[in-house]
Amino acid sequence: MNMESTLKAVMATVLGISADAISDDTSMDTVESWDSIKHMNLVLAIEEEFGVSIPDEDAANITSYPLIRLVLAEQLKGQ
């Protein structure tokens, strides 16, 4: 599985939505179940799945699929 499909699977599991429903339009504003608790769980799940540590300032700002993908790619590049 590539990074994007794995990321979508993690997001789908944490947010309780279909991985197929995740697109560049997916954000805290468009996913009703994406609240602050789910956001923290999402950050932790991404860190665990990919073996990265997302800095706190980035974790607070990754409120959409494109932003999460960008920050994750940067973290993976640094490994």
Secondary structure, 3 states (H helix, E strand, C coil): CCHHHHHHHHHHHHHCCCHHHCCCCCECCCCCCCCHHHHHHHHHHHHHHHCCCCCHHHHHHCCEHHHHHHHHHHHHHCC
